[in-house]
């Protein structure tokens, strides 16, 4: 794509081909200008071609509606109520006003480039919306999706959307995406009305349910997020590209991933290695049970499982893997403190002997050394 090639040219000294990834995606030393854990907020160093998706200056809700109980109503209300610092436009050819706001009949009628379109229109209308040559659209989140009798998204529809988006140079999240939250610009372009505290963590998930569960957990504990992003059906934008963008985002100091499957393993691992060198990355991977079922069906001999390969790859990249929701929430709480442990010893403080022993046993199992209190601490 044109924007991606221009971006690659900006971060590489040579002239890359279409298949050449940015320099920080290859297994090479990172450039010294990349932001560190303590990089000052707002000190953006390099622009990424996905920033219009992650940090838009203009948002259009396509299919905006005020009909109670609909996805379109929830998304429209959340965008309007989120105190977004940019410009918001509502689009629906069947209405002149929605929630007492003016409505345009199409994206083209807005008369200016749009960074991000949140598409909640009927699935049959999505190809026409993206393929409007009068529209200057840079990215889109497709929340709607048609369903076949077995509950899957029809392959022909997905293929048409991917082809149109590529031809129109529009980057797409979805279909069936949860949406995008970006706290520093006050954007909540999702169907979730939970408040998001501004913070330094980014959550990238293949599940909207994980996004809502994390926000539900984080809000009362004042754990803040810079971005919350759902890939949905993964028709275009990949984990690797989002990791590249978050690596260059000065608002993000830690990254949480919920992964079920990886379409581009090479690109994912390249981006993961680069991100983990600079910012802590924690991954929750699901799907081991499905892999075992597939192995049984295919009568594969016992050997190294795909999950073991994934686990080894994460360890090599310097990424922390967690196994449960609770561990992912705990990781969010630790990273949200904005403090990094400077040593490798753990001190346990408890109001009872049994909890302290259980914690010490867990530390032993995890290979974590316990600290020995010095003379100034022990008497206390």
N, C-alpha and C positions, 0 to 999 in steps of 0.2 A: 504494500500500500504506500501511497505517496507520503503520508505523514510519517510512517514508520521508517521509510528509507531516508527521509530528511533528518529524522532524529538520529538514526544510526550514523549518518555522515557527520553530525555535529559532535558525537562522542568518540569517533574514531579518527585517527590521523590519516589513514589511508582511505581509499574509495571502496567501500564494501559492496559486494554483490547483494542480490535480493535475499540470499540465504545466509548472509553473514550476520550473526547476532552482534549486539552492542558489545564493546570491549569488556564491560563489567559482567557480561553473561558468560564469557569464555573463561577457561581455567587459567587466568592470568592475574597478576597483582592488581589490586584495585587502585584507581587513580587517587591521589592524595586529597582531592577536593571533596570527596564524598562525605556527607554529614556523619558525625559520630553519635554515640549514645547521648552525649550532652550538647548536641548542636542546638544553637538558639532557635527558638520558634520564629517562623517567618523568614528565616535566612535561606530561602530556596536557592539552590545552586544551579541545577540543571533542570530544564523542562522535559517532561516526558509526554509522548504522544497520547497517553491515556489520561492526562490531567483534565481535559474537557469532560471526561466521564466521571472522574473522581472529585474534581474541584471545579465544577462549571460556574460560569458567570451568568448564564441564562438557562432557564428550564421551562419546557413546555409540557403540560399534561395533556396528552392526546386521548380523547375519549372521556374528558372530564364530565362528571355527572353529579347531580344532587339527589339522585334516587336512593332512598334509604336502604341500607343493607347490602349495597353493592360494593364490589372491589373498587370501582371507579370513584365512588363517593368517599370511601376511606382514604384512598391515595390523594384525592383532590383536597380533602380537609387537612390532611397531614402536611402537604406541601405548603398550603396557604397559612397554616398555623405555626410553621416551623421557624419563622423569622429569618428566612433565607435572605442573605445580603445582596443577592443578585436580582435579576428580573424574572418574573414568573408570568407565563402566558397559558391560558386555557384554550383548548381546541376541541370543538365538536360541531360538525356541520348541521346538527339538528337543534341547536340552542343558540340564543343570543346572549343569555346571561346564565351563569351557574354560581350558586351561593353568593349572589349579588355582585359577581365580577363579570366584566365583559368577556365574551368568548369569540374566538376567530373560527372561521369555517374550515381552515386548513393551515398547515405550517407555513405554506407559501404566503398566505395573506398577512402573516406577521410582518413580513417585509424586511427581515434582518436575519443574520446567521444565528443559529441556535446551537449551543454547546451540547445540551442533553435533552432528549425527548423521553418522557415516561409514558409508555404506550399501554393504555388500559382499554383500548378500543377492541371490538370483536376481532377474533383471530382472522377471520376472512378478510378484514380490511387492512391488516398489517402489511402485506406485500405492496398494496397500492400506496400506503402512507410512506413507506421507505423509498419507493421507486418514483416519487414525484420529483421530476427534474428541476422544478422551480424552487425547490427547497434547499437551503444551505444548512445541512444538519451534520454534526460531527460525531455524535454518539447517541445510543438509544438503550433504554432498559425495557425489554418486552416482558410485561407481566402476564399478558393473556397468552393462551395457547389452546389450539383445538385438541380434542381427545378422540382417539379411536375407541372401538368397543372394549379393547383390552386395557384401556387407561393410558396407553402410550401416546406420545405426540406423533402424528403422521409423518413419515419420512419425507414424502414429497413436499409437504409444507415447510419442513425444516430446511430442506435442500434449496427451495425457492428463496427463503429468507436469507440464507447464507450467500447465495449467488447475488442477490440484489444488494445486500449490504457491502459485499466486496466490490461490486461494480460502482456503487455510489460512494465508496470510501467512508462508510459509516461503521464505527465499532459498536458491537452489540453485546449486551448481557441478556441472557435468557435463552429460550422462552420460559415462562413460569417463574420468573425471578422474584425474589423478595424485595429487591430494590437497592437503594444506596442511601447510607447515612454519612454525612460529613459535618462534624460538629463545629469546626472553626468558621464555617460560613453559614451555620444555622440551617442546614438542609436535612430534612427527613422526607425522602422520596420513597416511602415504603407504605405498606398497609398496617404497620405497627405503630400505635399511638404512644407507646412507652417513651418517657423522656430519656434522652441520651446526654450523659454528662460529658463535657469536653475533657479529653485526656490524650494520652500518648500511645494508645494501643490501636492496632488495626485488626479486625476480624474478617477473614475471607472464608466463605463457606459454600459448599455445594448444597446446603439445606437451609431453607428459610426457617424451619422449626428450630434449628440450632441457633440461628441469629436471634429469634425472639426469646428463646430460653436464656441466652447469654445476657441480653439486655434486661430481661426480667430479674436475673440474678444480680446484675451489676448496679442497677439504679439505686436500690436502698443502701448499698455499700459504698456508693459514691465512687465507683470504678469508672474511669473515663475512657472514651474511645475517640480516636481521630477519624476513623472510617469503619463502617460496617458494610460489607459487600457480599452479595449472593450471586453466584454464577448461574443459578437456575439450570436450564438445559445445556449450557455450555456450547452454544451454537457457534461462538466466535472467540471472544476474549478468554484467554487461558489463565491458569494459575501462574505460570511462568511470567507472563506479561504483567500481571498485577503485582507480583513480587518485585519485578524490576521497577515498577512505578513507586511502590511503597519504600523501596530502598532509597530512592531519591527524594522522598517526601520528608521535609524537615519537621512536620507535625507528628510523624510516626516514629516511635522509639522501640516498639516491640510488636511482633506479628503473631497472631493466632490463626491456625488453619484447621478447618474441618474438611477432610478429604474422603471421598468414596472411590473415585477412579481418576486416573490420570490419562488424558488423551495423548499428550506429547511428553513422554517421560524424559527425553533428552533435554528439552527446553526447560522442563520443571526442575530437574536436578541442577542444571547450570545456573538458573536464577536462584534456586534455594541456597547453593553454595555461596554465591555472591552476597545474598541478603544476610545469611547467618554469620558471615565474617564481620559484619558491621552492626547488626541488630539481632537481639535474641528472637528465635523463631521456635514456636511450640506447635506440634502437629498432633491432631487426633484423627486416626485413620479407622474407618469402619469398612466392613465387607469381608472379613476373614471367613465368616460362616458360609457366605455365598461362594467363595473360592473353593472351600472344602467340598461343597455340594457339586460344583462343576468338575472337580478332580474325580469324585466318585462316579459321576455320570460317564466321564470319558475313560474311566478305568486306568487312570494314570498311576504309574508306579510311585511308591513313596520316595520322596527326595526333598530337595529344598523347595519350600512353598513360595508362592509369590509374595506373601506377607513377610517372610524371612528376608527375601531379597530387598523389599521396601525398607524393612527395619535396618538392614545393614547400610543401605544407601543413606538413610537419615543420619545414622551415626557417623558415617564418613563426612557428611556435609556439616557436621557440628550442630545439628538440629536436635531439640529435645522432643521425644515422643511420649505422649500420655495415652492411657488406655481407656479412660472413662470420662463422662461428663464432669464428674466431681473434680477430677484432676485438671481438666481444662479450666474450670472455674477457679481452682486454686492457683493455677498458673497466671490467670488474668489478674487475680488479686495481688500476687507477688510482683508481677511486672508493672502493675498500676501504681505501685508505691514509688516508682522512679528511683529506686535505690538498688545498686548491685552489690551482692555479697563480695567482700574483698578477700576472703579466705575460704578454706575448704573444711572448716570445723564448725560443728553445730552445738549450740548451747540449748538445753531444754529446761524450761521453767514451768513448774506445775504446782497446783495446790493439793496434790495427792501422789502417793508413791506409785500406784497402779498405772495412771495415765502416763507418768514419766517413763516407767519401764516399757510400756507398749511403744511409746515414741522412740525409745532407745533401741528396742528390738527392730523396729521398722528402719531406723537409720542404719543399723548393722546389716540388714538384708539388702539395703540399697548401696552399701559400700561407702556410707558417709561417716567420717570420723567425728567423734565427740570431743568437744573442747574440754580442757582441764582448767578450772578456775585458778587464777593467780591469787597471791596472798591478800591483795586488796579487795578481791571480789568474794572469796570463799567465806569470810566471817559474816557477810551480809545474808 
